[in-house]
């Protein structure tokens, strides 16, 4: 007996997640908003991001040796939408001023709460997605973390952290 696809989607909409933008350098810059991101290991420092097979980001992640994960704050809703394709843009980096990650050469988005410069460590099959594991080679942090508000996604819309308990 299989699981109903809509029920599966409805269940997962009840999981809150942070919002990141995966960026890739190389011949041309590329980026995609992703909420399917997680830490994986402290030693070595590994993260993972899941990307749908067949989309442009999936292909670029397979082509390049590295990428960056940019963790967004509440003031980055427009940046998240931009890299999610809303509105559609030919060049999502067109009017952005950014630095490049030292190792992966991927764009580090301005004002990100944290950016992780990663080399591709492994790729695993995940059904209609691939699980890209990145080894963190460098970290850029904004502030000390106590005064920052992460951008979150829940049930189809953005939200923020309420009171900490």
DSSP file (Angstrom, degrees, kcal/mol; ACC not computed):
  #  RESIDUE AA STRUCTURE BP1 BP2  ACC     N-H-->O    O-->H-N    N-H-->O    O-->H-N    TCO  KAPPA ALPHA  PHI   PSI    X-CA   Y-CA   Z-CA
    1    1 A X              0   0    0      0, 0.0     2,-0.1     0, 0.0     0, 0.0   0.000 360.0 360.0 360.0 123.0    0.0    0.0    0.0
    2    2 A X        -     0   0    0      1,-0.1     2,-0.4     0, 0.0     3,-0.0  -0.374 360.0-106.7 -86.9 165.4    1.5    3.3   -1.1
    3    3 A X        -     0   0    0     -2,-0.1     2,-0.2     1,-0.0    -1,-0.1  -0.765  37.1-110.1 -91.0 134.6    1.4    6.7    0.5
    4    4 A X     >  -     0   0    0     -2,-0.4     4,-2.3     1,-0.1     5,-0.2  -0.479  22.3-138.6 -64.7 128.2   -0.8    9.3   -1.1
    5    5 A X  H  > S+     0   0    0      1,-0.2     4,-2.3    -2,-0.2     5,-0.2   0.881 101.2  48.9 -59.8 -41.6    1.4   12.0   -2.7
    6    6 A X  H  > S+     0   0    0      2,-0.2     4,-2.8     1,-0.2    -1,-0.2   0.894 110.4  50.5 -68.5 -38.0   -0.8   14.9   -1.5
    7    7 A X  H  > S+     0   0    0      2,-0.2     4,-2.3     1,-0.2    -1,-0.2   0.898 109.8  51.8 -64.2 -38.8   -1.0   13.6    2.1
    8    8 A X  H  X S+     0   0    0     -4,-2.3     4,-2.2     2,-0.2    -2,-0.2   0.936 111.7  46.0 -61.6 -47.2    2.8   13.3    2.0
    9    9 A X  H  X S+     0   0    0     -4,-2.3     4,-1.7     1,-0.2    -2,-0.2   0.919 112.0  51.7 -60.7 -44.6    3.2   16.9    0.9
   10   10 A X  H  < S+     0   0    0     -4,-2.8     4,-0.4     1,-0.2    -1,-0.2   0.878 109.6  49.9 -61.8 -38.1    0.6   18.0    3.5
   11   11 A X  H >< S+     0   0    0     -4,-2.3     3,-1.4     1,-0.2    -1,-0.2   0.927 110.3  49.2 -66.1 -44.2    2.5   16.3    6.2
   12   12 A X  H >< S+     0   0    0     -4,-2.2     3,-1.7     1,-0.3    -1,-0.2   0.755  98.3  67.8 -70.1 -23.7    5.9   17.8    5.2
   13   13 A X  T 3< S+     0   0    0     -4,-1.7   142,-1.6     1,-0.3    -1,-0.3   0.668  91.7  64.4 -66.4 -14.8    4.3   21.3    5.1
   14   14 A X  T <  S+     0   0    0     -3,-1.4     2,-0.6    -4,-0.4    -1,-0.3   0.415  84.5  89.6 -88.3   1.5    4.0   20.9    8.8
   15   15 A X  S <  S-     0   0    0     -3,-1.7     2,-0.3    -4,-0.0   140,-0.3  -0.887  72.0-143.2-100.6 122.5    7.8   20.9    9.2
   16   16 A X        +     0   0    0     -2,-0.6     2,-0.3   138,-0.1   138,-0.2  -0.637  24.8 178.7 -83.8 141.7    9.4   24.3    9.7
   17   17 A X  E     -A  153   0A   0    136,-2.0   136,-2.8    -2,-0.3    19,-0.1  -0.966  28.7-110.5-139.9 158.0   12.8   24.8    8.0
   18   18 A X  E     -A  152   0A   0     -2,-0.3     2,-0.5   134,-0.2   134,-0.2  -0.333  35.1-120.0 -75.6 168.4   15.4   27.4    7.6
   19   19 A X        +     0   0    0    132,-1.4    53,-2.4    53,-0.4     2,-0.3  -0.958  34.6 170.1-119.1 130.3   15.9   29.0    4.2
   20   20 A X  E     -CD  34  71B   0     14,-2.2    14,-2.9    -2,-0.5     2,-0.4  -0.851  27.0-138.1-127.7 164.3   19.2   28.9    2.3
   21   21 A X  E     -CD  33  70B   0     49,-1.9    49,-2.2    -2,-0.3     2,-0.5  -0.992  16.0-148.3-123.1 123.5   20.5   29.8   -1.1
   22   22 A X  E     -CD  32  69B   0     10,-2.9    10,-2.0    -2,-0.4     2,-0.4  -0.786  20.2-167.0 -85.9 126.3   22.9   27.4   -2.7
   23   23 A X  E     -CD  31  68B   0     45,-2.5    45,-2.6    -2,-0.5     2,-0.4  -0.917   8.7-168.7-120.4 148.0   25.3   29.2   -5.0
   24   24 A X  E     -C   30   0B   0      6,-2.9     6,-2.2    -2,-0.4    43,-0.1  -0.996   1.3-166.0-135.6 135.4   27.7   27.9   -7.6
   25   25 A X        +     0   0    0     -2,-0.4     3,-0.4    79,-0.3     2,-0.3   0.216  38.3 103.4 -93.8-141.1   30.6   29.6   -9.4
   26   26 A X  S    S-     0   0    0     79,-0.3     3,-0.1     1,-0.2    34,-0.0  -0.739  96.2 -13.3  99.6-148.5   32.4   28.5  -12.5
   27   27 A X  S    S+     0   0    0     -2,-0.3     2,-0.3     1,-0.2    -1,-0.2   0.836 140.3  10.2 -61.6 -34.0   31.9   29.8  -16.0
   28   28 A X  S    S-     0   0    0     -3,-0.4    -1,-0.2     2,-0.0     2,-0.1  -0.995  86.1-109.2-145.3 145.6   28.7   31.5  -14.9
   29   29 A X        +     0   0    0     -2,-0.3     2,-0.3    -3,-0.1    -4,-0.2  -0.435  37.4 179.1 -75.2 146.9   27.2   32.1  -11.5
   30   30 A X  E     +C   24   0B   0     -6,-2.2    -6,-2.9    -2,-0.1     2,-0.3  -0.988   4.7 178.0-145.8 150.1   24.1   30.1  -10.5
   31   31 A X  E     -C   23   0B   0     -2,-0.3     2,-0.3    -8,-0.2    -8,-0.2  -0.995   8.0-171.4-154.4 155.5   21.9   30.0   -7.3
   32   32 A X  E     -C   22   0B   0    -10,-2.0   -10,-2.9    -2,-0.3     2,-0.3  -0.987  28.5-118.6-148.8 135.1   18.8   28.3   -6.0
   33   33 A X  E     -C   21   0B   0     50,-1.4     2,-0.4    -2,-0.3   -12,-0.3  -0.565  39.4-178.8 -70.3 135.5   16.7   28.7   -2.9
   34   34 A X  E     +C   20   0B   0    -14,-2.9   -14,-2.2    -2,-0.3     3,-0.1  -0.994  31.3 174.4-142.8 132.6   16.7   25.5   -0.8
   35   35 A X  S    S+     0   0    0     -2,-0.4     2,-1.6   -16,-0.2   -17,-0.2   0.480  70.4  87.1-107.7  -8.7   15.1   24.6    2.4
   36   36 A X        +     0   0    0     14,-0.3    14,-2.2   -19,-0.1     2,-0.3  -0.479  65.0 124.2 -90.3  65.9   16.2   20.9    2.3
   37   37 A X  E     +E   49   0B   0     -2,-1.6     2,-0.3    12,-0.2    12,-0.2  -0.932  30.0 163.5-126.3 145.3   19.5   21.7    4.0
   38   38 A X  E     -E   48   0B   0     10,-2.3    10,-2.8    -2,-0.3     2,-0.2  -0.992  39.4-107.3-158.0 153.4   21.0   20.1    7.1
   39   39 A X  E     +E   47   0B   0     -2,-0.3     8,-0.3     8,-0.2     3,-0.1  -0.517  33.7 177.7 -73.0 155.1   24.2   19.7    9.0
   40   40 A X  E     +     0   0B   0      6,-2.7     2,-0.3     1,-0.4     7,-0.2   0.660  54.0   4.3-128.1 -45.1   25.6   16.1    8.8
   41   41 A X  E   > -E   46   0B   0      5,-1.7     5,-2.3     1,-0.1    -1,-0.4  -0.999  38.6-156.4-150.9 145.4   28.9   15.7   10.6
   42   42 A X  T   5S+     0   0    0     -2,-0.3     2,-0.4     1,-0.3     3,-0.3   0.778  85.6  64.7 -88.6 -31.9   31.2   17.7   12.8
   43   43 A X  T   5S+     0   0    0      1,-0.5    -1,-0.3     2,-0.1     2,-0.2  -0.832 121.2  15.2-138.0  97.1   34.3   15.7   12.1
   44   44 A X  T   5S-     0   0    0     -2,-0.4     2,-0.8    -3,-0.2    -1,-0.5   0.572 109.7-117.6 -76.5 163.9   34.8   16.2    9.2
   45   45 A X  T   5 +     0   0    0     -3,-0.3    91,-2.7    91,-0.2     2,-0.4  -0.573  48.8 169.2 -72.6 108.4   32.5   19.2    8.9
   46   46 A X  E   < -EF  41 135B   0     -5,-2.3    -6,-2.7    -2,-0.8    -5,-1.7  -0.926  17.5-178.5-124.7 145.7   29.8   18.0    6.5
   47   47 A X  E     -EF  39 134B   0     87,-2.2    87,-2.2    -2,-0.4     2,-0.3  -0.848  13.0-146.8-127.6 168.3   26.5   19.4    5.4
   48   48 A X  E     -EF  38 133B   0    -10,-2.8   -10,-2.3    -2,-0.3     2,-0.3  -0.992  11.2-175.2-137.9 151.2   23.9   18.2    2.9
   49   49 A X  E     -EF  37 132B   0     83,-2.0    83,-2.8    -2,-0.3     2,-0.5  -0.992  18.6-140.3-140.9 137.8   21.4   19.7    0.5
   50   50 A X  E     - F   0 131B   0    -14,-2.2     2,-0.4    -2,-0.3   -14,-0.3  -0.862  21.0-176.0-103.9 131.2   18.8   17.9   -1.5
   51   51 A X  E     - F   0 130B   0     79,-2.3    79,-2.5    -2,-0.5     2,-0.1  -0.986  29.7-109.3-132.1 135.1   18.2   19.0   -5.1
   52   52 A X  E >   - F   0 129B   0     -2,-0.4     3,-1.4    77,-0.2     6,-0.4  -0.372  38.5-112.7 -64.5 132.9   15.6   17.7   -7.6
   53   53 A X  T 3  S+     0   0    0     75,-2.6    -1,-0.1     1,-0.2     3,-0.1  -0.370  97.6  27.8 -63.6 141.9   17.1   15.7  -10.5
   54   54 A X  T 3  S+     0   0    0      1,-0.3    -1,-0.2    -3,-0.1     2,-0.1   0.195  89.9 115.5  93.9 -17.4   16.8   17.4  -13.8
   55   55 A X  S <> S-     0   0    0     -3,-1.4     4,-1.7     1,-0.1    -1,-0.3  -0.444  79.2-107.0 -84.9 166.7   16.8   21.0  -12.7
   56   56 A X  H  > S+     0   0    0      1,-0.2     4,-2.2     2,-0.2     5,-0.2   0.861 117.6  54.1 -60.3 -39.3   19.6   23.5  -13.6
   57   57 A X  H  > S+     0   0    0      1,-0.2     4,-2.8     2,-0.2    -1,-0.2   0.908 104.6  55.1 -63.7 -41.3   21.1   23.5  -10.1
   58   58 A X  H  > S+     0   0    0     -6,-0.4     4,-1.5     1,-0.2    -1,-0.2   0.937 110.0  46.2 -56.3 -48.5   21.4   19.7  -10.0
   59   59 A X  H  X S+     0   0    0     -4,-1.7     4,-1.6     1,-0.2    -1,-0.2   0.905 112.6  49.6 -62.1 -42.5   23.4   19.8  -13.2
   60   60 A X  H  X S+     0   0    0     -4,-2.2     4,-2.4     1,-0.2    -1,-0.2   0.882 107.3  54.4 -66.2 -38.2   25.6   22.6  -12.1
   61   61 A X  H  < S+     0   0    0     -4,-2.8    -1,-0.2     1,-0.2    -2,-0.2   0.837 109.8  48.1 -64.7 -31.5   26.3   20.8   -8.7
   62   62 A X  H  < S+     0   0    0     -4,-1.5    -1,-0.2    -5,-0.2    -2,-0.2   0.816 113.7  48.0 -74.9 -30.6   27.5   17.8  -10.7
   63   63 A X  H  < S+     0   0    0     -4,-1.6    -2,-0.2    -5,-0.1     2,-0.2   0.879 105.9  61.1 -76.8 -40.5   29.7   19.9  -13.0
   64   64 A X  S  < S-     0   0    0     -4,-2.4    40,-0.0    -5,-0.1     3,-0.0  -0.522  72.7-136.9 -94.7 156.8   31.5   22.0  -10.3
   65   65 A X  S    S+     0   0    0     -2,-0.2    55,-3.7    39,-0.1     2,-0.3   0.607  82.6  17.5 -84.2 -13.2   33.7   20.8   -7.5
   66   66 A X  E     - G   0 119B   0     53,-0.3   -41,-0.3    38,-0.2     2,-0.3  -0.935  54.3-177.5-153.5 173.3   32.2   23.1   -4.9
   67   67 A X  E     - G   0 118B   0     51,-1.9    51,-2.9    -2,-0.3     2,-0.4  -0.945  22.3-120.1-161.5 171.6   29.4   25.4   -3.9
   68   68 A X  E     -DG  23 117B   0    -45,-2.6   -45,-2.5    -2,-0.3     2,-0.5  -0.948   9.3-146.8-125.2 149.7   28.3   27.7   -1.0
   69   69 A X  E     -DG  22 116B   0     47,-1.9    47,-2.7    -2,-0.4     2,-0.6  -0.979  13.6-163.4-112.3 124.0   25.4   27.6    1.3
   70   70 A X  E     -DG  21 115B   0    -49,-2.2   -49,-1.9    -2,-0.5     2,-0.5  -0.944   9.5-148.1-111.1 115.4   24.1   31.0    2.3
   71   71 A X  E     -DG  20 114B   0     43,-3.1    42,-2.2    -2,-0.6    43,-0.9  -0.738  20.8-141.1 -88.6 122.5   21.8   31.0    5.4
   72   72 A X        -     0   0    0    -53,-2.4    79,-2.2    -2,-0.5   -53,-0.4  -0.507   8.7-148.5 -92.5 151.2   19.2   33.7    5.1
   73   73 A X  B >   -I  150   0C   0     77,-0.3     3,-2.2    -2,-0.2    77,-0.3  -0.525  40.7 -88.4-104.9 176.3   17.7   36.1    7.7
   74   74 A X  G >  S+     0   0    0     75,-2.4     3,-0.7     1,-0.3    76,-0.1   0.742 124.6  59.7 -60.5 -24.7   14.3   37.6    8.0
   75   75 A X  G 3  S+     0   0    0     74,-0.3    -1,-0.3     1,-0.2     3,-0.2   0.317  92.1  72.2 -86.2  11.0   15.4   40.6    5.9
   76   76 A X  G <>  +     0   0    0     -3,-2.2     4,-2.6     1,-0.1    -1,-0.2   0.096  54.3 115.2-111.7  21.9   16.2   38.3    3.0
   77   77 A X  H <> S+     0   0    0     -3,-0.7     4,-2.6     1,-0.2     5,-0.2   0.920  80.7  48.8 -57.0 -44.7   12.7   37.3    1.9
   78   78 A X  H  > S+     0   0    0      1,-0.2     4,-2.4     2,-0.2    -1,-0.2   0.875 110.7  50.9 -64.1 -36.8   13.2   39.1   -1.5
   79   79 A X  H  > S+     0   0    0      2,-0.2     4,-2.1     1,-0.2    -1,-0.2   0.903 109.9  50.0 -66.4 -41.3   16.5   37.4   -2.0
   80   80 A X  H  X S+     0   0    0     -4,-2.6     4,-0.9     1,-0.2   -47,-0.2   0.938 112.3  47.0 -60.7 -47.4   14.9   34.0   -1.3
   81   81 A X  H >X>S+     0   0    0     -4,-2.6     5,-3.0     1,-0.2     3,-0.6   0.904 108.5  56.1 -61.9 -41.5   12.2   34.7   -3.8
   82   82 A X  H ><5S+     0   0    0     -4,-2.4     3,-1.1     1,-0.2    -1,-0.2   0.930 111.1  42.4 -55.7 -48.3   14.7   35.9   -6.4
   83   83 A X  H 3<5S+     0   0    0     -4,-2.1   -50,-1.4     1,-0.3    -1,-0.2   0.557 109.0  59.3 -82.2  -6.6   16.6   32.6   -6.2
   84   84 A X  H <<5S-     0   0    0     -4,-0.9    -1,-0.3    -3,-0.6    -2,-0.2   0.467 125.0-102.7 -91.5  -5.0   13.4   30.7   -6.2
   85   85 A X  T <<5 +     0   0    0     -3,-1.1     2,-0.5    -4,-0.5    -3,-0.2   0.652  66.1 156.8  96.1  17.1   12.5   32.2   -9.5
   86   86 A X  S   <S+     0   0    0     -5,-3.0    -2,-0.2     1,-0.3    -1,-0.2  -0.949  78.7  14.7-121.8 111.1   10.0   34.9   -8.4
   87   87 A X  S    S-     0   0    0     -2,-0.5    -1,-0.3    -5,-0.1    -2,-0.2   0.680 108.1-114.2 -78.2 163.1   10.0   37.0  -10.4
   88   88 A X        -     0   0    0     -2,-0.1     2,-0.4    -4,-0.1    -2,-0.1  -0.371  40.2-175.8 -60.3 135.9   11.8   35.2  -13.3
   89   89 A X        -     0   0    0     -7,-0.2     3,-0.3     1,-0.1    -1,-0.0  -0.991  32.6-142.2-136.1 142.7   15.1   36.8  -14.0
   90   90 A X  S    S+     0   0    0     -2,-0.4     2,-0.5     1,-0.3    -1,-0.1   0.929 101.3  22.0 -65.7 -46.4   17.7   36.1  -16.7
   91   91 A X    >   -     0   0    0      1,-0.1     3,-1.7   -61,-0.0    -1,-0.3  -0.918  64.7-169.7-128.3 104.1   20.6   36.8  -14.2
   92   92 A X  T 3  S+     0   0    0     -2,-0.5     3,-0.2    -3,-0.3    -1,-0.1   0.638  91.4  51.2 -69.3 -13.3   19.7   36.5  -10.6
   93   93 A X  T >  S+     0   0    0      1,-0.1     3,-1.7   -64,-0.1    -1,-0.3   0.376  77.0 115.5 -98.6   1.9   23.1   38.1   -9.6
   94   94 A X  T <  S+     0   0    0     -3,-1.7    -1,-0.1     1,-0.3    -2,-0.1   0.811  87.8  18.7 -47.5 -51.4   22.6   41.1  -11.9
   95   95 A X  T 3  S+     0   0    0     -4,-0.2     2,-0.4    -3,-0.2    -1,-0.3   0.154 100.2 111.4-111.2  19.3   22.4   43.9   -9.3
   96   96 A X    <   -     0   0    0     -3,-1.7     2,-0.6     2,-0.0    -3,-0.0  -0.757  54.5-149.6 -95.7 138.3   24.0   42.1   -6.3
   97   97 A X        +     0   0    0     -2,-0.4     2,-0.3    13,-0.0    13,-0.3  -0.933  36.0 157.1-101.1 123.3   27.4   43.0   -4.9
   98   98 A X        -     0   0    0     -2,-0.6     2,-0.2    11,-0.1    11,-0.2  -0.939  37.5-125.8-144.3 163.2   29.0   39.9   -3.5
   99   99 A X  E     -J  108   0D   0      9,-1.1     9,-3.0    -2,-0.3     2,-0.4  -0.637  30.0-116.9-101.1 166.2   32.3   38.3   -2.5
  100  100 A X  E     -J  107   0D   0      7,-0.2     7,-0.2    -2,-0.2     2,-0.1  -0.861  26.7-110.5-106.4 141.3   33.5   35.0   -3.7
  101  101 A X     >  -     0   0    0      5,-2.8     4,-1.3    -2,-0.4    15,-0.0  -0.459  27.0-128.8 -64.6 137.3   34.2   32.0   -1.5
  102  102 A X  T  4 S+     0   0    0      2,-0.1    -1,-0.1    -2,-0.1    -2,-0.0   0.851  99.1  27.4 -59.8 -37.8   38.0   31.3   -1.3
  103  103 A X  T  4 S+     0   0    0      1,-0.1    -1,-0.1   -36,-0.1   -37,-0.0   0.936 131.7  29.5 -93.2 -55.6   37.8   27.6   -2.1
  104  104 A X  T  4 S-     0   0    0    -37,-0.1   -79,-0.3     2,-0.1   -38,-0.2   0.698  88.6-138.9 -80.2 -19.1   34.7   27.0   -4.2
  105  105 A X     <  +     0   0    0     -4,-1.3   -79,-0.3     1,-0.2     2,-0.1   0.626  52.6 147.2  66.0  14.8   34.7   30.5   -5.8
  106  106 A X        -     0   0    0    -81,-0.2    -5,-2.8   -83,-0.1    -1,-0.2  -0.485  58.3 -93.1 -76.3 150.3   30.9   30.5   -5.4
  107  107 A X  E     -J  100   0D   0     -7,-0.2     2,-0.6   -77,-0.2    -7,-0.2  -0.413  30.9-147.2 -62.9 136.3   29.1   33.8   -4.7
  108  108 A X  E     -J   99   0D   0     -9,-3.0    -9,-1.1    -2,-0.1     2,-0.1  -0.947  25.0-125.5-103.9 118.2   28.6   34.6   -1.0
  109  109 A X    >   -     0   0    0     -2,-0.6     3,-1.6   -88,-0.2   -11,-0.1  -0.376  27.0-102.2 -72.6 139.5   25.4   36.6   -0.7
  110  110 A X  T 3  S+     0   0    0    -13,-0.3    -1,-0.1     1,-0.2   -12,-0.1  -0.340 100.3   6.5 -63.5 132.3   25.5   39.9    1.0
  111  111 A X  T 3  S+     0   0    0      1,-0.2    -1,-0.2    -2,-0.1   -38,-0.1   0.480  82.8 159.3  79.5   2.6   24.2   40.0    4.6
  112  112 A X    <   -     0   0    0     -3,-1.6    -1,-0.2     1,-0.1   -40,-0.2  -0.299  48.4-128.2 -57.5 143.0   23.7   36.2    4.9
  113  113 A X  S    S-     0   0    0    -42,-2.2    29,-2.2     1,-0.3     2,-0.3   0.874  90.0  -8.7 -60.7 -36.7   23.6   35.1    8.5
  114  114 A X  E     -GH  71 141B   0    -43,-0.9   -43,-3.1    27,-0.2     2,-0.4  -0.971  63.7-156.3-156.3 149.2   26.3   32.6    7.6
  115  115 A X  E     -GH  70 140B   0     25,-2.4    25,-2.5    -2,-0.3     2,-0.5  -0.999   8.0-155.3-130.5 135.9   27.9   31.3    4.5
  116  116 A X  E     -GH  69 139B   0    -47,-2.7   -47,-1.9    -2,-0.4     2,-0.7  -0.949   6.3-150.6-114.6 119.9   29.6   27.9    4.1
  117  117 A X  E     -GH  68 138B   0     21,-2.8    20,-3.7    -2,-0.5    21,-1.3  -0.811  30.6-177.2 -90.4 116.9   32.2   27.4    1.5
  118  118 A X  E     -GH  67 136B   0    -51,-2.9   -51,-1.9    -2,-0.7     2,-0.4  -0.876  29.5-150.6-124.9 146.9   32.1   23.8    0.5
  119  119 A X  E     -GH  66 135B   0     16,-2.1    16,-3.0    -2,-0.3     2,-0.5  -0.869  44.9 -98.5-102.2 149.2   33.7   21.2   -1.7
  120  120 A X  E     + H   0 134B   0    -55,-3.7    14,-0.2    -2,-0.4     3,-0.1  -0.555  44.3 174.0 -71.0 120.7   31.6   18.4   -3.1
  121  121 A X  E     -     0   0B   0     12,-3.0     2,-0.3    -2,-0.5    13,-0.2   0.825  60.1 -21.6 -95.0 -40.8   32.3   15.4   -0.8
  122  122 A X  E     - H   0 133B   0     11,-1.5    11,-3.0     2,-0.0     2,-0.4  -0.981  48.1-142.5-165.2 160.8   29.7   12.9   -2.1
  123  123 A X  E     - H   0 132B   0     -2,-0.3     2,-0.3     9,-0.2     9,-0.2  -0.997  21.0-172.5-134.2 130.2   26.4   12.6   -4.1
  124  124 A X  E     - H   0 131B   0      7,-2.3     7,-3.0    -2,-0.4     2,-0.2  -0.918  28.9-107.1-124.2 149.4   23.8   10.0   -3.2
  125  125 A X  E     + H   0 130B   0     -2,-0.3     5,-0.2     5,-0.2     3,-0.1  -0.526  33.5 174.3 -71.0 136.8   20.6    8.9   -4.9
  126  126 A X  E >   - H   0 129B   0      3,-2.3     3,-1.4     1,-0.4     2,-0.4  -0.301  51.8 -96.7-138.7  53.0   17.4   10.1   -3.1
  127  127 A X  T 3  S-     0   0    0      1,-0.3    -1,-0.4   -75,-0.0   -74,-0.0  -0.571 106.9  -1.5  71.7-121.3   14.6    9.1   -5.4
  128  128 A X  T 3  S+     0   0    0     -2,-0.4   -75,-2.6    -3,-0.1     2,-0.3   0.438 136.7  56.8 -83.1   2.5   13.6   12.1   -7.5
  129  129 A X  E <  S-FH  52 126B   0     -3,-1.4    -3,-2.3   -77,-0.3     2,-0.4  -0.815  75.7-134.1-121.6 164.6   16.3   14.1   -5.8
  130  130 A X  E     -FH  51 125B   0    -79,-2.5   -79,-2.3    -2,-0.3     2,-0.7  -0.939  17.1-133.7-114.6 147.2   20.1   13.8   -5.2
  131  131 A X  E     -FH  50 124B   0     -7,-3.0    -7,-2.3    -2,-0.4     2,-0.6  -0.891  20.2-160.8-101.5 110.3   21.6   14.3   -1.8
  132  132 A X  E     -FH  49 123B   0    -83,-2.8   -83,-2.0    -2,-0.7     2,-0.5  -0.831   2.3-159.1 -95.4 121.6   24.7   16.5   -2.2
  133  133 A X  E     -FH  48 122B   0    -11,-3.0   -12,-3.0    -2,-0.6   -11,-1.5  -0.881   8.7-164.2-101.3 127.3   27.1   16.3    0.7
  134  134 A X  E     -FH  47 120B   0    -87,-2.2   -87,-2.2    -2,-0.5     2,-0.6  -0.915  16.3-139.1-113.7 138.2   29.5   19.2    1.0
  135  135 A X  E     -FH  46 119B   0    -16,-3.0   -16,-2.1    -2,-0.4     2,-0.5  -0.851  29.1-125.7 -90.8 123.3   32.7   19.3    3.1
  136  136 A X  E     + H   0 118B   0    -91,-2.7   -18,-0.2    -2,-0.6   -91,-0.2  -0.582  36.0 169.7 -76.2 119.5   32.8   22.8    4.7
  137  137 A X  E     +     0   0B   0    -20,-3.7     2,-0.3    -2,-0.5   -19,-0.2   0.604  65.6   7.0-103.3 -19.0   36.2   24.4    3.9
  138  138 A X  E     - H   0 117B   0    -21,-1.3   -21,-2.8     2,-0.0     2,-0.4  -0.983  60.5-150.2-163.6 154.2   35.4   27.9    5.2
  139  139 A X  E     - H   0 116B   0     -2,-0.3     2,-0.5   -23,-0.2   -23,-0.2  -0.993   2.3-165.7-135.4 137.4   32.8   29.8    7.1
  140  140 A X  E     - H   0 115B   0    -25,-2.5   -25,-2.4    -2,-0.4     2,-0.3  -0.993  17.5-169.4-120.7 124.5   31.7   33.4    7.1
  141  141 A X  E     - H   0 114B   0     -2,-0.5     2,-0.5   -27,-0.2   -27,-0.2  -0.863  15.6-146.9-116.7 147.7   29.5   34.6   10.0
  142  142 A X        -     0   0    0    -29,-2.2     3,-0.4    -2,-0.3     6,-0.1  -0.961  66.6 -27.9-110.4 127.5   27.5   37.8   10.6
  143  143 A X  S    S-     0   0    0     -2,-0.5    -2,-0.0     1,-0.2     0, 0.0  -0.092  94.2 -64.7  65.6-168.1   27.3   39.0   14.2
  144  144 A X        -     0   0    0     -3,-0.0    -1,-0.2     0, 0.0    -3,-0.0   0.422  66.1-115.5 -98.8   0.6   27.6   36.7   17.2
  145  145 A X  S    S+     0   0    0     -3,-0.4     3,-0.5     1,-0.1    -2,-0.1   0.120  96.4  91.7  93.1 -21.8   24.4   34.8   16.4
  146  146 A X  S    S+     0   0    0      1,-0.2    -3,-0.1     3,-0.0    -1,-0.1   0.774  91.2  41.0 -78.9 -24.5   22.4   35.9   19.4
  147  147 A X  S    S+     0   0    0      2,-0.0     2,-0.3     0, 0.0    -1,-0.2   0.302  94.2 104.1-104.8   9.0   20.8   38.9   17.8
  148  148 A X        -     0   0    0     -3,-0.5     2,-0.6    -6,-0.1    -5,-0.0  -0.671  56.2-150.2 -97.2 146.5   20.1   37.4   14.4
  149  149 A X        -     0   0    0     -2,-0.3   -75,-2.4    11,-0.0   -74,-0.3  -0.949  16.0-142.4-116.9 113.6   16.7   36.3   13.1
  150  150 A X  B     -I   73   0C   0     -2,-0.6    11,-0.4   -77,-0.3     2,-0.4  -0.421  16.4-118.8 -75.0 147.9   16.6   33.4   10.7
  151  151 A X        -     0   0    0    -79,-2.2  -132,-1.4  -132,-0.3     2,-0.3  -0.726  38.8-170.1 -81.1 132.4   14.2   33.3    7.7
  152  152 A X  E     -AB  18 159A   0      7,-2.1     7,-2.2    -2,-0.4     2,-0.4  -0.852  16.9-144.9-126.4 160.5   12.0   30.3    8.1
  153  153 A X  E     +AB  17 158A   0   -136,-2.8  -136,-2.0    -2,-0.3     2,-0.3  -0.992  24.4 162.9-129.7 129.4    9.5   28.5    5.8
  154  154 A X  E >   - B   0 157A   0      3,-3.0     3,-1.5    -2,-0.4  -140,-0.1  -0.969  63.9 -12.0-150.4 128.7    6.4   26.8    7.1
  155  155 A X  T 3  S-     0   0    0   -142,-1.6  -142,-0.1    -2,-0.3  -141,-0.1   0.841 128.9 -46.1  51.8  41.9    3.2   25.6    5.4
  156  156 A X  T 3  S+     0   0    0      1,-0.2     2,-0.3  -143,-0.1    -1,-0.3   0.551 123.3  73.5  85.5   8.2    3.9   27.5    2.2
  157  157 A X  E <  S-B  154   0A   0     -3,-1.5    -3,-3.0     0, 0.0    -1,-0.2  -0.973  81.0 -94.7-148.9 164.8    4.9   30.8    3.6
  158  158 A X  E     +B  153   0A   0     -2,-0.3     2,-0.3    -5,-0.2    -5,-0.3  -0.439  43.0 168.0 -76.6 151.5    7.8   32.6    5.4
  159  159 A X  E     -B  152   0A   0     -7,-2.2    -7,-2.1    -2,-0.1     2,-0.3  -0.931  21.6-132.4-151.8 174.3    7.8   33.0    9.1
  160  160 A X        -     0   0    0     -2,-0.3     2,-0.3    -9,-0.2    -9,-0.1  -0.807  33.8 -86.0-127.9 169.3   10.2   34.0   11.9
  161  161 A X        -     0   0    0    -11,-0.4     3,-0.1    -2,-0.3    -9,-0.0  -0.588  41.2-154.2 -74.3 134.6   11.3   32.6   15.3
  162  162 A X        -     0   0    0     -2,-0.3    -1,-0.1     1,-0.3     2,-0.1   0.118  54.2 -28.9 -84.5-152.2    9.0   33.7   18.1
  163  163 A X  S    S-     0   0    0      1,-0.1     2,-0.3     2,-0.0    -1,-0.3  -0.374  70.2-117.6 -62.6 139.5   10.2   34.0   21.7
  164  164 A X              0   0    0      1,-0.1    -1,-0.1    -3,-0.1    -3,-0.0  -0.630 360.0 360.0 -79.1 136.1   13.0   31.6   22.5
  165  165 A X              0   0    0     -2,-0.3    -1,-0.1    -3,-0.0    -2,-0.0   0.388 360.0 360.0-118.8 360.0   11.9   29.1   25.2
